[in-house]
Amino acid sequence: MLHLNLKRIFKARGIEQPYKFLAQNGFVPFTAHKYKNGKVEHMRLDHIEKLCTLLHCTPNDIFEWIPTDLLDDRADHPLQKIRRREKKIEITKLLSTMSLEKLEEIEKMIAEAN
């Protein structure tokens, strides 16, 4: 089953108050609460687009797949691409231990990638 999981992208984007972020960006309080907590049974396509625009991501970044049937849980299943396996993005922690020289190299690589 597909699930909305915004926690991962909120953390990666440094959004510490997801509900406030959603409410300030035009989502009504009820919807902001549901989206923040991932308690969604259906979503409007314009909301998916708005979230992706605000968070600078794709739908694959905000949804995750959890197989409901073991028969569907095949390594070659296309939905495996959006199956999350407890990987945490800890870039801030990682960067805080690097030398200034390494940080400057990373900054240059990021600038070139953009």
Phi and psi restraints in degrees (value plus and minus 20) as a CYANA .aco file:
   2 LEU   PHI    -101.3   -61.3
   2 LEU   PSI     120.0   160.0
   3 HIS   PHI    -150.5  -110.5
   3 HIS   PSI     123.8   163.8
   4 LEU   PHI    -100.8   -60.8
   4 LEU   PSI     106.7   146.7
   5 ASN   PHI    -156.3  -116.3
   5 ASN   PSI      72.2   112.2
   6 LEU   PHI    -109.7   -69.7
   6 LEU   PSI     -33.5     6.5
   7 LYS   PHI     -75.7   -35.7
   7 LYS   PSI     -63.0   -23.0
   8 ARG   PHI     -81.7   -41.7
   8 ARG   PSI     -67.8   -27.8
   9 ILE   PHI     -93.4   -53.4
   9 ILE   PSI     -54.5   -14.5
  10 PHE   PHI     -80.2   -40.2
  10 PHE   PSI     -64.6   -24.6
  11 LYS   PHI     -84.3   -44.3
  11 LYS   PSI     -64.4   -24.4
  12 ALA   PHI     -83.6   -43.6
  12 ALA   PSI     -51.4   -11.4
  13 ARG   PHI    -111.1   -71.1
  13 ARG   PSI     -19.3    20.7
  14 GLY   PHI      52.3    92.3
  14 GLY   PSI       6.0    46.0
  15 ILE   PHI    -109.0   -69.0
  15 ILE   PSI      85.1   125.1
  16 GLU   PHI    -106.1   -66.1
  16 GLU   PSI     -40.3    -0.3
  17 GLN   PHI    -145.4  -105.4
  17 GLN   PSI      58.7    98.7
  18 PRO   PHI     -76.7   -36.7
  18 PRO   PSI     -63.4   -23.4
  19 TYR   PHI     -80.2   -40.2
  19 TYR   PSI     -66.8   -26.8
  20 LYS   PHI     -82.9   -42.9
  20 LYS   PSI     -62.3   -22.3
  21 PHE   PHI     -78.4   -38.4
  21 PHE   PSI     -68.0   -28.0
  22 LEU   PHI     -85.2   -45.2
  22 LEU   PSI     -64.0   -24.0
  23 ALA   PHI     -84.0   -44.0
  23 ALA   PSI     -60.4   -20.4
  24 GLN   PHI     -89.9   -49.9
  24 GLN   PSI     -38.1     1.9
  25 ASN   PHI    -125.2   -85.2
  25 ASN   PSI       3.7    43.7
  26 GLY   PHI      79.1   119.1
  26 GLY   PSI     -20.0    20.0
  27 PHE   PHI    -106.1   -66.1
  27 PHE   PSI     114.6   154.6
  28 VAL   PHI     -85.4   -45.4
  28 VAL   PSI     132.9   172.9
  29 PRO   PHI     -71.1   -31.1
  29 PRO   PSI     -63.8   -23.8
  30 PHE   PHI     -80.5   -40.5
  30 PHE   PSI     -66.5   -26.5
  31 THR   PHI     -87.5   -47.5
  31 THR   PSI     -62.4   -22.4
  32 ALA   PHI     -78.4   -38.4
  32 ALA   PSI     -62.5   -22.5
  33 HIS   PHI     -83.6   -43.6
  33 HIS   PSI     -66.3   -26.3
  34 LYS   PHI     -82.5   -42.5
  34 LYS   PSI     -64.6   -24.6
  35 TYR   PHI     -87.3   -47.3
  35 TYR   PSI     -62.4   -22.4
  36 LYS   PHI     -77.7   -37.7
  36 LYS   PSI     -60.7   -20.7
  37 ASN   PHI    -112.1   -72.1
  37 ASN   PSI     -21.1    18.9
  38 GLY   PHI      49.7    89.7
  38 GLY   PSI      -0.6    39.4
  39 LYS   PHI    -113.4   -73.4
  39 LYS   PSI      49.6    89.6
  40 VAL   PHI    -146.8  -106.8
  40 VAL   PSI     109.2   149.2
  41 GLU   PHI    -118.4   -78.4
  41 GLU   PSI     -47.9    -7.9
  42 HIS   PHI    -173.2  -133.2
  42 HIS   PSI     135.4   175.4
  43 MET   PHI    -157.0  -117.0
  43 MET   PSI     126.0   166.0
  44 ARG   PHI     -95.1   -55.1
  44 ARG   PSI     123.1   163.1
  45 LEU   PHI     -83.3   -43.3
  45 LEU   PSI     -54.8   -14.8
  46 ASP   PHI     -87.6   -47.6
  46 ASP   PSI     -47.8    -7.8
  47 HIS   PHI     -91.5   -51.5
  47 HIS   PSI     -59.2   -19.2
  48 ILE   PHI     -81.5   -41.5
  48 ILE   PSI     -65.4   -25.4
  49 GLU   PHI     -82.7   -42.7
  49 GLU   PSI     -62.9   -22.9
  50 LYS   PHI     -83.0   -43.0
  50 LYS   PSI     -64.2   -24.2
  51 LEU   PHI     -80.8   -40.8
  51 LEU   PSI     -64.7   -24.7
  52 CYS   PHI     -85.2   -45.2
  52 CYS   PSI     -56.7   -16.7
  53 THR   PHI     -88.0   -48.0
  53 THR   PSI     -67.8   -27.8
  54 LEU   PHI     -83.0   -43.0
  54 LEU   PSI     -59.9   -19.9
  55 LEU   PHI    -115.2   -75.2
  55 LEU   PSI     -18.7    21.3
  56 HIS   PHI      30.3    70.3
  56 HIS   PSI      42.4    82.4
  57 CYS   PHI    -169.1  -129.1
  57 CYS   PSI    -195.3  -155.3
  58 THR   PHI    -133.3   -93.3
  58 THR   PSI     145.8   185.8
  59 PRO   PHI     -75.8   -35.8
  59 PRO   PSI     -51.5   -11.5
  60 ASN   PHI     -81.1   -41.1
  60 ASN   PSI     -45.0    -5.0
  61 ASP   PHI    -100.9   -60.9
  61 ASP   PSI     -41.0    -1.0
  62 ILE   PHI    -126.2   -86.2
  62 ILE   PSI     -30.0    10.0
  63 PHE   PHI    -132.0   -92.0
  63 PHE   PSI     132.7   172.7
  64 GLU   PHI    -154.9  -114.9
  64 GLU   PSI     132.8   172.8
  65 TRP   PHI    -129.2   -89.2
  65 TRP   PSI     108.7   148.7
  66 ILE   PHI    -143.0  -103.0
  66 ILE   PSI      91.6   131.6
  67 PRO   PHI     -78.9   -38.9
  67 PRO   PSI     115.6   155.6
  68 THR   PHI    -112.6   -72.6
  68 THR   PSI     -36.1     3.9
  69 ASP   PHI    -151.4  -111.4
  69 ASP   PSI     110.0   150.0
  70 LEU   PHI     -79.8   -39.8
  70 LEU   PSI     -45.9    -5.9
  71 LEU   PHI     -87.7   -47.7
  71 LEU   PSI     -47.2    -7.2
  72 ASP   PHI     -99.7   -59.7
  72 ASP   PSI     -38.0     2.0
  73 ASP   PHI    -102.8   -62.8
  73 ASP   PSI      46.8    86.8
  74 ARG   PHI    -123.7   -83.7
  74 ARG   PSI     125.6   165.6
  75 ALA   PHI     -80.5   -40.5
  75 ALA   PSI     -48.6    -8.6
  76 ASP   PHI    -111.5   -71.5
  76 ASP   PSI     -15.8    24.2
  77 HIS   PHI     -90.1   -50.1
  77 HIS   PSI     110.7   150.7
  78 PRO   PHI     -78.0   -38.0
  78 PRO   PSI     -48.1    -8.1
  79 LEU   PHI     -91.4   -51.4
  79 LEU   PSI     -31.5     8.5
  80 GLN   PHI     -78.0   -38.0
  80 GLN   PSI     -44.6    -4.6
  81 LYS   PHI     -83.4   -43.4
  81 LYS   PSI     -45.2    -5.2
  82 ILE   PHI    -134.2   -94.2
  82 ILE   PSI       1.5    41.5
  83 ARG   PHI    -108.7   -68.7
  83 ARG   PSI     105.2   145.2
  84 ARG   PHI    -115.3   -75.3
  84 ARG   PSI     115.4   155.4
  85 ARG   PHI    -140.8  -100.8
  85 ARG   PSI      50.0    90.0
  86 GLU   PHI      20.0    60.0
  86 GLU   PSI      16.6    56.6
  87 LYS   PHI    -107.9   -67.9
  87 LYS   PSI     111.4   151.4
  88 LYS   PHI    -128.2   -88.2
  88 LYS   PSI     122.2   162.2
  89 ILE   PHI    -112.7   -72.7
  89 ILE   PSI      88.0   128.0
  90 GLU   PHI    -137.8   -97.8
  90 GLU   PSI      26.1    66.1
  91 ILE   PHI     -84.4   -44.4
  91 ILE   PSI     -58.7   -18.7
  92 THR   PHI     -81.7   -41.7
  92 THR   PSI     -64.6   -24.6
  93 LYS   PHI     -83.4   -43.4
  93 LYS   PSI     -63.4   -23.4
  94 LEU   PHI     -83.8   -43.8
  94 LEU   PSI     -65.8   -25.8
  95 LEU   PHI     -85.6   -45.6
  95 LEU   PSI     -51.9   -11.9
  96 SER   PHI     -86.7   -46.7
  96 SER   PSI     -35.5     4.5
  97 THR   PHI    -120.6   -80.6
  97 THR   PSI     -22.0    18.0
  98 MET   PHI    -109.2   -69.2
  98 MET   PSI     133.8   173.8
  99 SER   PHI     -90.4   -50.4
  99 SER   PSI     138.1   178.1
 100 LEU   PHI     -80.3   -40.3
 100 LEU   PSI     -57.3   -17.3
 101 GLU   PHI     -80.3   -40.3
 101 GLU   PSI     -66.2   -26.2
 102 LYS   PHI     -84.7   -44.7
 102 LYS   PSI     -60.2   -20.2
 103 LEU   PHI     -81.5   -41.5
 103 LEU   PSI     -59.7   -19.7
 104 GLU   PHI     -85.1   -45.1
 104 GLU   PSI     -57.9   -17.9
 105 GLU   PHI     -83.6   -43.6
 105 GLU   PSI     -63.4   -23.4
 106 ILE   PHI     -85.0   -45.0
 106 ILE   PSI     -62.2   -22.2
 107 GLU   PHI     -79.1   -39.1
 107 GLU   PSI     -62.2   -22.2
 108 LYS   PHI     -84.3   -44.3
 108 LYS   PSI     -63.3   -23.3
 109 MET   PHI     -82.8   -42.8
 109 MET   PSI     -60.1   -20.1
 110 ILE   PHI     -86.1   -46.1
 110 ILE   PSI     -63.2   -23.2
 111 ALA   PHI     -81.1   -41.1
 111 ALA   PSI     -59.3   -19.3
 112 GLU   PHI     -90.1   -50.1
 112 GLU   PSI     -53.4   -13.4
 113 ALA   PHI     -91.1   -51.1
 113 ALA   PSI     -48.9    -8.9
